[in-house]
């Protein structure tokens, strides 16, 4: 793949990450507001909102998956620095490349099985909100797509971290 295509993937990855960060802000703010309203409603008005716990739980799941893609894009995922820092520079690059290739396989598995699972539960709905469960679980293949995009950007960049992440894988 040429440098122009690699640059396009890098730009798409950065753009998607920026939107994911805004979405995280929206998810976190919404979840916080729902929990505060639920606590106020339960203790001040003595009336519990039957849907709030379920919605907050689903927002937390979405926040976790999207947050993981942002952390991966920023190279903030956990690494084994003790071993990694002792390797020679050329071996560090090889290990980084290997880690991203293994990760890519995992991300493709997330997409495949996430789509299969969402399809499997397509007729079910959530108890309190009556949302289709495929909508709730669609975050699995969606995050797999974002992970894959970020991983391809890393691989085309030469598996070098975008920012100085302290030598993390």
CNS distance restraints for C-alpha pairs under 8 A (distance, minus, plus):
assign (resid   1 and name CA) (resid   5 and name CA) 6.34 0.50 0.50
assign (resid   1 and name CA) (resid   6 and name CA) 6.78 0.50 0.50
assign (resid   2 and name CA) (resid   6 and name CA) 6.30 0.50 0.50
assign (resid   3 and name CA) (resid   7 and name CA) 5.95 0.50 0.50
assign (resid   4 and name CA) (resid   8 and name CA) 6.25 0.50 0.50
assign (resid   5 and name CA) (resid   9 and name CA) 6.24 0.50 0.50
assign (resid   6 and name CA) (resid  10 and name CA) 6.15 0.50 0.50
assign (resid   6 and name CA) (resid 153 and name CA) 7.01 0.50 0.50
assign (resid   6 and name CA) (resid 156 and name CA) 5.70 0.50 0.50
assign (resid   6 and name CA) (resid 157 and name CA) 7.29 0.50 0.50
assign (resid   7 and name CA) (resid  11 and name CA) 6.06 0.50 0.50
assign (resid   8 and name CA) (resid  12 and name CA) 6.06 0.50 0.50
assign (resid   9 and name CA) (resid  13 and name CA) 5.99 0.50 0.50
assign (resid   9 and name CA) (resid 149 and name CA) 7.36 0.50 0.50
assign (resid   9 and name CA) (resid 152 and name CA) 7.37 0.50 0.50
assign (resid   9 and name CA) (resid 153 and name CA) 5.73 0.50 0.50
assign (resid  10 and name CA) (resid  14 and name CA) 6.21 0.50 0.50
assign (resid  10 and name CA) (resid 150 and name CA) 7.79 0.50 0.50
assign (resid  10 and name CA) (resid 153 and name CA) 4.97 0.50 0.50
assign (resid  10 and name CA) (resid 157 and name CA) 7.89 0.50 0.50
assign (resid  11 and name CA) (resid  15 and name CA) 6.09 0.50 0.50
assign (resid  12 and name CA) (resid  16 and name CA) 6.04 0.50 0.50
assign (resid  13 and name CA) (resid  17 and name CA) 6.09 0.50 0.50
assign (resid  13 and name CA) (resid 146 and name CA) 7.81 0.50 0.50
assign (resid  13 and name CA) (resid 149 and name CA) 5.91 0.50 0.50
assign (resid  13 and name CA) (resid 150 and name CA) 5.45 0.50 0.50
assign (resid  13 and name CA) (resid 153 and name CA) 6.63 0.50 0.50
assign (resid  14 and name CA) (resid  18 and name CA) 6.18 0.50 0.50
assign (resid  15 and name CA) (resid  19 and name CA) 6.42 0.50 0.50
assign (resid  16 and name CA) (resid  20 and name CA) 6.05 0.50 0.50
assign (resid  16 and name CA) (resid 146 and name CA) 7.56 0.50 0.50
assign (resid  17 and name CA) (resid  21 and name CA) 6.16 0.50 0.50
assign (resid  17 and name CA) (resid  69 and name CA) 7.78 0.50 0.50
assign (resid  17 and name CA) (resid  70 and name CA) 6.06 0.50 0.50
assign (resid  17 and name CA) (resid  73 and name CA) 7.16 0.50 0.50
assign (resid  18 and name CA) (resid  22 and name CA) 6.52 0.50 0.50
assign (resid  19 and name CA) (resid  23 and name CA) 6.11 0.50 0.50
assign (resid  20 and name CA) (resid  24 and name CA) 6.08 0.50 0.50
assign (resid  20 and name CA) (resid  66 and name CA) 6.56 0.50 0.50
assign (resid  20 and name CA) (resid  67 and name CA) 7.92 0.50 0.50
assign (resid  20 and name CA) (resid  70 and name CA) 6.98 0.50 0.50
assign (resid  21 and name CA) (resid  25 and name CA) 6.40 0.50 0.50
assign (resid  21 and name CA) (resid  67 and name CA) 7.81 0.50 0.50
assign (resid  21 and name CA) (resid  70 and name CA) 6.94 0.50 0.50
assign (resid  22 and name CA) (resid  26 and name CA) 6.38 0.50 0.50
assign (resid  23 and name CA) (resid  27 and name CA) 6.07 0.50 0.50
assign (resid  24 and name CA) (resid  28 and name CA) 5.95 0.50 0.50
assign (resid  24 and name CA) (resid  63 and name CA) 6.00 0.50 0.50
assign (resid  24 and name CA) (resid  66 and name CA) 6.96 0.50 0.50
assign (resid  24 and name CA) (resid  67 and name CA) 6.83 0.50 0.50
assign (resid  25 and name CA) (resid  29 and name CA) 5.99 0.50 0.50
assign (resid  26 and name CA) (resid  30 and name CA) 5.97 0.50 0.50
assign (resid  27 and name CA) (resid  31 and name CA) 6.02 0.50 0.50
assign (resid  27 and name CA) (resid  59 and name CA) 6.14 0.50 0.50
assign (resid  27 and name CA) (resid  60 and name CA) 7.80 0.50 0.50
assign (resid  27 and name CA) (resid  62 and name CA) 7.77 0.50 0.50
assign (resid  27 and name CA) (resid  63 and name CA) 6.22 0.50 0.50
assign (resid  28 and name CA) (resid  32 and name CA) 6.09 0.50 0.50
assign (resid  28 and name CA) (resid  59 and name CA) 7.73 0.50 0.50
assign (resid  28 and name CA) (resid  60 and name CA) 7.85 0.50 0.50
assign (resid  28 and name CA) (resid  63 and name CA) 7.01 0.50 0.50
assign (resid  29 and name CA) (resid  33 and name CA) 6.12 0.50 0.50
assign (resid  30 and name CA) (resid  34 and name CA) 6.09 0.50 0.50
assign (resid  31 and name CA) (resid  35 and name CA) 6.23 0.50 0.50
assign (resid  31 and name CA) (resid  55 and name CA) 7.91 0.50 0.50
assign (resid  31 and name CA) (resid  56 and name CA) 5.29 0.50 0.50
assign (resid  31 and name CA) (resid  59 and name CA) 6.23 0.50 0.50
assign (resid  31 and name CA) (resid  60 and name CA) 7.29 0.50 0.50
assign (resid  32 and name CA) (resid  36 and name CA) 6.16 0.50 0.50
assign (resid  33 and name CA) (resid  37 and name CA) 6.04 0.50 0.50
assign (resid  34 and name CA) (resid  38 and name CA) 6.05 0.50 0.50
assign (resid  34 and name CA) (resid  52 and name CA) 6.25 0.50 0.50
assign (resid  34 and name CA) (resid  56 and name CA) 6.78 0.50 0.50
assign (resid  35 and name CA) (resid  39 and name CA) 6.15 0.50 0.50
assign (resid  35 and name CA) (resid  52 and name CA) 7.01 0.50 0.50
assign (resid  35 and name CA) (resid  53 and name CA) 7.62 0.50 0.50
assign (resid  35 and name CA) (resid  56 and name CA) 7.00 0.50 0.50
assign (resid  36 and name CA) (resid  40 and name CA) 6.14 0.50 0.50
assign (resid  37 and name CA) (resid  41 and name CA) 5.89 0.50 0.50
assign (resid  38 and name CA) (resid  42 and name CA) 5.94 0.50 0.50
assign (resid  38 and name CA) (resid  48 and name CA) 6.61 0.50 0.50
assign (resid  38 and name CA) (resid  49 and name CA) 6.09 0.50 0.50
assign (resid  38 and name CA) (resid  52 and name CA) 6.44 0.50 0.50
assign (resid  39 and name CA) (resid  43 and name CA) 6.05 0.50 0.50
assign (resid  39 and name CA) (resid  44 and name CA) 7.93 0.50 0.50
assign (resid  40 and name CA) (resid  44 and name CA) 5.27 0.50 0.50
assign (resid  40 and name CA) (resid  45 and name CA) 6.94 0.50 0.50
assign (resid  41 and name CA) (resid  45 and name CA) 4.91 0.50 0.50
assign (resid  41 and name CA) (resid  46 and name CA) 6.23 0.50 0.50
assign (resid  41 and name CA) (resid  47 and name CA) 5.51 0.50 0.50
assign (resid  41 and name CA) (resid  48 and name CA) 5.93 0.50 0.50
assign (resid  41 and name CA) (resid  49 and name CA) 7.12 0.50 0.50
assign (resid  42 and name CA) (resid  46 and name CA) 4.71 0.50 0.50
assign (resid  42 and name CA) (resid  47 and name CA) 4.88 0.50 0.50
assign (resid  42 and name CA) (resid  48 and name CA) 4.64 0.50 0.50
assign (resid  42 and name CA) (resid  49 and name CA) 7.46 0.50 0.50
assign (resid  43 and name CA) (resid  47 and name CA) 7.59 0.50 0.50
assign (resid  50 and name CA) (resid 128 and name CA) 6.76 0.50 0.50
assign (resid  51 and name CA) (resid  55 and name CA) 6.27 0.50 0.50
assign (resid  51 and name CA) (resid 128 and name CA) 5.27 0.50 0.50
assign (resid  51 and name CA) (resid 129 and name CA) 6.05 0.50 0.50
assign (resid  52 and name CA) (resid  56 and name CA) 6.00 0.50 0.50
assign (resid  53 and name CA) (resid  57 and name CA) 6.13 0.50 0.50
assign (resid  54 and name CA) (resid  58 and name CA) 6.35 0.50 0.50
assign (resid  54 and name CA) (resid 128 and name CA) 6.87 0.50 0.50
assign (resid  54 and name CA) (resid 129 and name CA) 7.62 0.50 0.50
assign (resid  55 and name CA) (resid  59 and name CA) 6.12 0.50 0.50
assign (resid  55 and name CA) (resid 129 and name CA) 7.65 0.50 0.50
assign (resid  56 and name CA) (resid  60 and name CA) 6.12 0.50 0.50
assign (resid  57 and name CA) (resid  61 and name CA) 6.37 0.50 0.50
assign (resid  58 and name CA) (resid  62 and name CA) 6.27 0.50 0.50
assign (resid  58 and name CA) (resid 136 and name CA) 6.82 0.50 0.50
assign (resid  59 and name CA) (resid  63 and name CA) 5.94 0.50 0.50
assign (resid  60 and name CA) (resid  64 and name CA) 6.07 0.50 0.50
assign (resid  61 and name CA) (resid  65 and name CA) 6.39 0.50 0.50
assign (resid  62 and name CA) (resid  66 and name CA) 6.07 0.50 0.50
assign (resid  62 and name CA) (resid 139 and name CA) 6.27 0.50 0.50
assign (resid  63 and name CA) (resid  67 and name CA) 5.65 0.50 0.50
assign (resid  64 and name CA) (resid  68 and name CA) 6.10 0.50 0.50
assign (resid  65 and name CA) (resid  69 and name CA) 6.64 0.50 0.50
assign (resid  65 and name CA) (resid 139 and name CA) 7.00 0.50 0.50
assign (resid  65 and name CA) (resid 140 and name CA) 7.35 0.50 0.50
assign (resid  65 and name CA) (resid 143 and name CA) 6.13 0.50 0.50
assign (resid  66 and name CA) (resid  70 and name CA) 6.48 0.50 0.50
assign (resid  66 and name CA) (resid 143 and name CA) 6.20 0.50 0.50
assign (resid  67 and name CA) (resid  71 and name CA) 6.16 0.50 0.50
assign (resid  68 and name CA) (resid  72 and name CA) 6.11 0.50 0.50
assign (resid  69 and name CA) (resid  73 and name CA) 6.14 0.50 0.50
assign (resid  69 and name CA) (resid 143 and name CA) 6.62 0.50 0.50
assign (resid  69 and name CA) (resid 146 and name CA) 6.42 0.50 0.50
assign (resid  69 and name CA) (resid 147 and name CA) 5.60 0.50 0.50
assign (resid  69 and name CA) (resid 150 and name CA) 7.94 0.50 0.50
assign (resid  70 and name CA) (resid  74 and name CA) 6.24 0.50 0.50
assign (resid  71 and name CA) (resid  75 and name CA) 6.09 0.50 0.50
assign (resid  71 and name CA) (resid  76 and name CA) 4.94 0.50 0.50
assign (resid  71 and name CA) (resid  77 and name CA) 5.87 0.50 0.50
assign (resid  72 and name CA) (resid  76 and name CA) 5.93 0.50 0.50
assign (resid  72 and name CA) (resid  77 and name CA) 5.63 0.50 0.50
assign (resid  72 and name CA) (resid 147 and name CA) 7.35 0.50 0.50
assign (resid  72 and name CA) (resid 150 and name CA) 7.53 0.50 0.50
assign (resid  73 and name CA) (resid 147 and name CA) 7.91 0.50 0.50
assign (resid  73 and name CA) (resid 150 and name CA) 5.80 0.50 0.50
assign (resid  73 and name CA) (resid 151 and name CA) 7.97 0.50 0.50
assign (resid  74 and name CA) (resid 162 and name CA) 7.28 0.50 0.50
assign (resid  74 and name CA) (resid 163 and name CA) 7.31 0.50 0.50
assign (resid  74 and name CA) (resid 165 and name CA) 7.98 0.50 0.50
assign (resid  75 and name CA) (resid 161 and name CA) 6.50 0.50 0.50
assign (resid  75 and name CA) (resid 162 and name CA) 7.64 0.50 0.50
assign (resid  75 and name CA) (resid 163 and name CA) 7.72 0.50 0.50
assign (resid  75 and name CA) (resid 165 and name CA) 6.19 0.50 0.50
assign (resid  75 and name CA) (resid 168 and name CA) 7.12 0.50 0.50
assign (resid  75 and name CA) (resid 169 and name CA) 7.55 0.50 0.50
assign (resid  76 and name CA) (resid 165 and name CA) 6.82 0.50 0.50
assign (resid  76 and name CA) (resid 168 and name CA) 7.76 0.50 0.50
assign (resid  77 and name CA) (resid 168 and name CA) 7.87 0.50 0.50
assign (resid  77 and name CA) (resid 169 and name CA) 7.96 0.50 0.50
assign (resid  78 and name CA) (resid 168 and name CA) 7.41 0.50 0.50
assign (resid  78 and name CA) (resid 169 and name CA) 7.84 0.50 0.50
assign (resid  79 and name CA) (resid 168 and name CA) 5.17 0.50 0.50
assign (resid  79 and name CA) (resid 169 and name CA) 5.43 0.50 0.50
assign (resid  80 and name CA) (resid  84 and name CA) 6.23 0.50 0.50
assign (resid  80 and name CA) (resid 168 and name CA) 7.15 0.50 0.50
assign (resid  80 and name CA) (resid 169 and name CA) 7.39 0.50 0.50
assign (resid  81 and name CA) (resid  85 and name CA) 5.63 0.50 0.50
assign (resid  81 and name CA) (resid 167 and name CA) 7.02 0.50 0.50
assign (resid  81 and name CA) (resid 168 and name CA) 6.22 0.50 0.50
assign (resid  81 and name CA) (resid 169 and name CA) 7.94 0.50 0.50
assign (resid  82 and name CA) (resid  86 and name CA) 6.96 0.50 0.50
assign (resid  83 and name CA) (resid  87 and name CA) 6.91 0.50 0.50
assign (resid  84 and name CA) (resid  92 and name CA) 6.59 0.50 0.50
assign (resid  84 and name CA) (resid 167 and name CA) 7.58 0.50 0.50
assign (resid  84 and name CA) (resid 168 and name CA) 7.67 0.50 0.50
assign (resid  84 and name CA) (resid 169 and name CA) 7.77 0.50 0.50
assign (resid  85 and name CA) (resid  92 and name CA) 7.91 0.50 0.50
assign (resid  85 and name CA) (resid 167 and name CA) 6.96 0.50 0.50
assign (resid  87 and name CA) (resid  91 and name CA) 6.00 0.50 0.50
assign (resid  87 and name CA) (resid  92 and name CA) 5.95 0.50 0.50
assign (resid  88 and name CA) (resid  92 and name CA) 6.21 0.50 0.50
assign (resid  89 and name CA) (resid  93 and name CA) 6.54 0.50 0.50
assign (resid  90 and name CA) (resid  94 and name CA) 6.46 0.50 0.50
assign (resid  91 and name CA) (resid  95 and name CA) 6.08 0.50 0.50
assign (resid  92 and name CA) (resid  96 and name CA) 6.02 0.50 0.50
assign (resid  93 and name CA) (resid  97 and name CA) 6.13 0.50 0.50
assign (resid  93 and name CA) (resid 159 and name CA) 7.00 0.50 0.50
assign (resid  93 and name CA) (resid 160 and name CA) 7.36 0.50 0.50
assign (resid  94 and name CA) (resid  98 and name CA) 6.13 0.50 0.50
assign (resid  95 and name CA) (resid  99 and name CA) 6.08 0.50 0.50
assign (resid  95 and name CA) (resid 169 and name CA) 7.74 0.50 0.50
assign (resid  96 and name CA) (resid 100 and name CA) 6.29 0.50 0.50
assign (resid  96 and name CA) (resid 159 and name CA) 6.18 0.50 0.50
assign (resid  96 and name CA) (resid 160 and name CA) 7.73 0.50 0.50
assign (resid  96 and name CA) (resid 169 and name CA) 5.41 0.50 0.50
assign (resid  97 and name CA) (resid 101 and name CA) 6.19 0.50 0.50
assign (resid  97 and name CA) (resid 155 and name CA) 6.92 0.50 0.50
assign (resid  97 and name CA) (resid 158 and name CA) 7.69 0.50 0.50
assign (resid  97 and name CA) (resid 159 and name CA) 5.56 0.50 0.50
assign (resid  98 and name CA) (resid 102 and name CA) 6.15 0.50 0.50
assign (resid  99 and name CA) (resid 103 and name CA) 6.00 0.50 0.50
assign (resid  99 and name CA) (resid 169 and name CA) 7.09 0.50 0.50
assign (resid 100 and name CA) (resid 104 and name CA) 5.99 0.50 0.50
assign (resid 100 and name CA) (resid 151 and name CA) 6.35 0.50 0.50
assign (resid 100 and name CA) (resid 154 and name CA) 7.61 0.50 0.50
assign (resid 100 and name CA) (resid 155 and name CA) 7.08 0.50 0.50
assign (resid 100 and name CA) (resid 159 and name CA) 7.43 0.50 0.50
assign (resid 101 and name CA) (resid 105 and name CA) 6.53 0.50 0.50
assign (resid 102 and name CA) (resid 106 and name CA) 6.51 0.50 0.50
assign (resid 103 and name CA) (resid 107 and name CA) 6.12 0.50 0.50
assign (resid 103 and name CA) (resid 151 and name CA) 7.65 0.50 0.50
assign (resid 104 and name CA) (resid 108 and name CA) 6.18 0.50 0.50
assign (resid 104 and name CA) (resid 147 and name CA) 7.86 0.50 0.50
assign (resid 104 and name CA) (resid 148 and name CA) 6.07 0.50 0.50
assign (resid 104 and name CA) (resid 151 and name CA) 6.39 0.50 0.50
assign (resid 104 and name CA) (resid 152 and name CA) 7.99 0.50 0.50
assign (resid 105 and name CA) (resid 109 and name CA) 6.29 0.50 0.50
assign (resid 106 and name CA) (resid 110 and name CA) 6.25 0.50 0.50
assign (resid 107 and name CA) (resid 111 and name CA) 6.39 0.50 0.50
assign (resid 107 and name CA) (resid 144 and name CA) 4.96 0.50 0.50
assign (resid 107 and name CA) (resid 145 and name CA) 7.33 0.50 0.50
assign (resid 107 and name CA) (resid 147 and name CA) 6.21 0.50 0.50
assign (resid 107 and name CA) (resid 148 and name CA) 5.83 0.50 0.50
assign (resid 108 and name CA) (resid 112 and name CA) 6.18 0.50 0.50
assign (resid 108 and name CA) (resid 144 and name CA) 6.59 0.50 0.50
assign (resid 108 and name CA) (resid 145 and name CA) 7.83 0.50 0.50
assign (resid 108 and name CA) (resid 148 and name CA) 7.08 0.50 0.50
assign (resid 109 and name CA) (resid 113 and name CA) 5.92 0.50 0.50
assign (resid 109 and name CA) (resid 114 and name CA) 7.86 0.50 0.50
assign (resid 110 and name CA) (resid 114 and name CA) 5.45 0.50 0.50
assign (resid 110 and name CA) (resid 140 and name CA) 6.41 0.50 0.50
assign (resid 110 and name CA) (resid 141 and name CA) 5.78 0.50 0.50
assign (resid 110 and name CA) (resid 144 and name CA) 5.30 0.50 0.50
assign (resid 111 and name CA) (resid 115 and name CA) 6.01 0.50 0.50
assign (resid 111 and name CA) (resid 140 and name CA) 6.84 0.50 0.50
assign (resid 111 and name CA) (resid 141 and name CA) 4.03 0.50 0.50
assign (resid 111 and name CA) (resid 142 and name CA) 7.18 0.50 0.50
assign (resid 111 and name CA) (resid 143 and name CA) 7.95 0.50 0.50
assign (resid 111 and name CA) (resid 144 and name CA) 5.06 0.50 0.50
assign (resid 111 and name CA) (resid 145 and name CA) 6.56 0.50 0.50
assign (resid 112 and name CA) (resid 116 and name CA) 6.30 0.50 0.50
assign (resid 112 and name CA) (resid 141 and name CA) 7.08 0.50 0.50
assign (resid 113 and name CA) (resid 117 and name CA) 5.94 0.50 0.50
assign (resid 113 and name CA) (resid 141 and name CA) 7.68 0.50 0.50
assign (resid 114 and name CA) (resid 118 and name CA) 6.07 0.50 0.50
assign (resid 114 and name CA) (resid 137 and name CA) 7.47 0.50 0.50
assign (resid 114 and name CA) (resid 138 and name CA) 7.01 0.50 0.50
assign (resid 114 and name CA) (resid 140 and name CA) 5.16 0.50 0.50
assign (resid 114 and name CA) (resid 141 and name CA) 4.76 0.50 0.50
assign (resid 115 and name CA) (resid 119 and name CA) 6.08 0.50 0.50
assign (resid 115 and name CA) (resid 138 and name CA) 7.23 0.50 0.50
assign (resid 115 and name CA) (resid 140 and name CA) 7.79 0.50 0.50
assign (resid 115 and name CA) (resid 141 and name CA) 5.83 0.50 0.50
assign (resid 116 and name CA) (resid 120 and name CA) 6.07 0.50 0.50
assign (resid 117 and name CA) (resid 121 and name CA) 6.34 0.50 0.50
assign (resid 117 and name CA) (resid 134 and name CA) 7.97 0.50 0.50
assign (resid 117 and name CA) (resid 137 and name CA) 7.86 0.50 0.50
assign (resid 118 and name CA) (resid 122 and name CA) 5.95 0.50 0.50
assign (resid 118 and name CA) (resid 133 and name CA) 7.43 0.50 0.50
assign (resid 118 and name CA) (resid 134 and name CA) 4.50 0.50 0.50
assign (resid 118 and name CA) (resid 135 and name CA) 7.64 0.50 0.50
assign (resid 118 and name CA) (resid 137 and name CA) 5.88 0.50 0.50
assign (resid 118 and name CA) (resid 138 and name CA) 6.13 0.50 0.50
assign (resid 119 and name CA) (resid 134 and name CA) 6.67 0.50 0.50
assign (resid 121 and name CA) (resid 133 and name CA) 6.36 0.50 0.50
assign (resid 121 and name CA) (resid 134 and name CA) 5.97 0.50 0.50
assign (resid 122 and name CA) (resid 132 and name CA) 6.72 0.50 0.50
assign (resid 122 and name CA) (resid 133 and name CA) 6.37 0.50 0.50
assign (resid 122 and name CA) (resid 134 and name CA) 5.01 0.50 0.50
assign (resid 123 and name CA) (resid 132 and name CA) 6.97 0.50 0.50
assign (resid 123 and name CA) (resid 133 and name CA) 7.61 0.50 0.50
assign (resid 123 and name CA) (resid 134 and name CA) 7.95 0.50 0.50
assign (resid 124 and name CA) (resid 132 and name CA) 5.95 0.50 0.50
assign (resid 124 and name CA) (resid 133 and name CA) 5.64 0.50 0.50
assign (resid 124 and name CA) (resid 134 and name CA) 7.73 0.50 0.50
assign (resid 125 and name CA) (resid 130 and name CA) 5.05 0.50 0.50
assign (resid 125 and name CA) (resid 131 and name CA) 5.16 0.50 0.50
assign (resid 125 and name CA) (resid 132 and name CA) 4.34 0.50 0.50
assign (resid 125 and name CA) (resid 133 and name CA) 5.06 0.50 0.50
assign (resid 126 and name CA) (resid 130 and name CA) 4.73 0.50 0.50
assign (resid 126 and name CA) (resid 131 and name CA) 5.26 0.50 0.50
assign (resid 126 and name CA) (resid 132 and name CA) 6.39 0.50 0.50
assign (resid 126 and name CA) (resid 133 and name CA) 5.94 0.50 0.50
assign (resid 131 and name CA) (resid 135 and name CA) 7.29 0.50 0.50
assign (resid 131 and name CA) (resid 136 and name CA) 7.77 0.50 0.50
assign (resid 132 and name CA) (resid 136 and name CA) 7.13 0.50 0.50
assign (resid 133 and name CA) (resid 137 and name CA) 6.23 0.50 0.50
assign (resid 134 and name CA) (resid 138 and name CA) 5.73 0.50 0.50
assign (resid 135 and name CA) (resid 139 and name CA) 7.75 0.50 0.50
assign (resid 138 and name CA) (resid 142 and name CA) 6.18 0.50 0.50
assign (resid 139 and name CA) (resid 143 and name CA) 5.75 0.50 0.50
assign (resid 140 and name CA) (resid 144 and name CA) 6.21 0.50 0.50
assign (resid 141 and name CA) (resid 145 and name CA) 6.18 0.50 0.50
assign (resid 142 and name CA) (resid 146 and name CA) 6.47 0.50 0.50
assign (resid 143 and name CA) (resid 147 and name CA) 6.00 0.50 0.50
assign (resid 144 and name CA) (resid 148 and name CA) 6.02 0.50 0.50
assign (resid 145 and name CA) (resid 149 and name CA) 6.16 0.50 0.50
assign (resid 146 and name CA) (resid 150 and name CA) 6.21 0.50 0.50
assign (resid 147 and name CA) (resid 151 and name CA) 5.98 0.50 0.50
assign (resid 148 and name CA) (resid 152 and name CA) 6.08 0.50 0.50
assign (resid 149 and name CA) (resid 153 and name CA) 6.30 0.50 0.50
assign (resid 150 and name CA) (resid 154 and name CA) 6.29 0.50 0.50
assign (resid 151 and name CA) (resid 155 and name CA) 6.16 0.50 0.50
assign (resid 152 and name CA) (resid 156 and name CA) 6.04 0.50 0.50
assign (resid 153 and name CA) (resid 157 and name CA) 5.99 0.50 0.50
assign (resid 154 and name CA) (resid 158 and name CA) 6.39 0.50 0.50
assign (resid 154 and name CA) (resid 159 and name CA) 4.66 0.50 0.50
assign (resid 154 and name CA) (resid 160 and name CA) 6.69 0.50 0.50
assign (resid 154 and name CA) (resid 161 and name CA) 7.27 0.50 0.50
assign (resid 155 and name CA) (resid 159 and name CA) 4.75 0.50 0.50
assign (resid 161 and name CA) (resid 165 and name CA) 6.91 0.50 0.50
